């Protein structure tokens, strides 16, 4: 069905705006957790276990009687922090790798074969293996996820570098006597910002899912740290008695990841000059 | 400018590229010189080695091309030294580039970095070579935009390349090249991508700047009309070699090499060589440039030449003096 262009643009824009609002709410909840959470996320009350949503416990309680809303709000802190660190780490690593591989042709083949080798493992499997070797801790999960997503960024950045390095202005600045390191840093890198920004938002979303997956499989962050993944993992066997114990953390994961993806799409459209009108 | 020595003397310049099909000699034994404040035009059709010559001189050939370069390119620096551009260490070469040696490219649409304002790009060059601070460099950039006659320079300074037209961008490129007051400007077909009225403006601008600064220009073009108006000396290249080297007036009056004669005859409206009747149809040199992988044994132009003789097929003719100031690579001239 072909809607008028204007309607489609508006619709598109609304979705992106909605995604941004959802993310904003989650970030505010995470930052304001001590004030916005009604209870301590680790206070157990065995008598109140597996209670449904009520005024006292907005999202009910889990199998140890912990307030789910408080845990989700505090969990947002950890889940978002892990995702943010992963996105940051893999974008920095991947950008350097991709820039070097794309610009210095001699390094291209060895670096890209390394990247291919890493990408040939399924994401989650590689992360599980790394965490299993390193031991489950917050830092190790981030480290494993960075290693998993760095090659992805490296590929995208390399591809864009290959395009930009052939543009005549690179030769022109060289003709002005600009040294290679400065050409890379000052002239090529800024031209890669739009693909890099899009990667940031996507990896942020992937990392939230991957952290949840790792925690669910028991190789993520230690269970005492409330992340959305550990919440689903810890309570899964009670899901058939009290659906809310997995429903709410699951929804938090879905909404965050979905919003990030949509925002990433929006950012890409905005930064692509040919599609600029869409926003 | 007090010295009588030419600013640039190129001797025996050869550039070859190894390819899978063998060594390609893009530039072979090219020699010319450019006097201070003068313009030497390098003329030839596509693939004749003009651009490779300029890139070799600037040492901008891509490293992955593994170019094999030989010859000398003696350049007189501002402080009176004579340096060989082809032998200079990378660091010293970089200090010259953009500073004493500047280059303008053919394609103004892509020669500017799209993510920086034009002011920042001009400022970068002066900050790099003159060590100016940010504010001083931007002020200098504004003066440069004024110099290249860009209206509302103060405002244009903060605009991005995509906001400028092709002609404006080429002016910015010239401002960028002129920012450090170079003594030699290499202009690689600077007007080819522009429409004719803009071409004329850019050429007039370049000539004015040359008169004001006394810089030398190596003007690379295939446009003989431009050459006639703007060059002092002309070097005609064919298949990587110089086939004729002459001051501009004698060259146009009595072209010495059959290829130059052919080029002049190709000009619409001016299509008559002295002594020949004005042809009704547009003249075209028959045939195509010979493959650089499989050059003819004799003169490279011989397969296309109407005046070819048996001895043209035997060996490459030498560049012979027609008068003390002009040379042509043709057996017909050596007989004279």
Interface residues (C-beta under 8 A of the other chain):
Chain A: X105 X167 X168 X169 X171 X172 X173 X174 X175 X176 X177 X178 X179 X186 X187 X190 X191 X193
Chain B: X58 X60 X64 X94 X95 X96 X97 X98 X99 X102 X103 X105 X107 X110 X111 X112 X113 X114 X115 X116 X124 X125 X128 X129 X173 X176
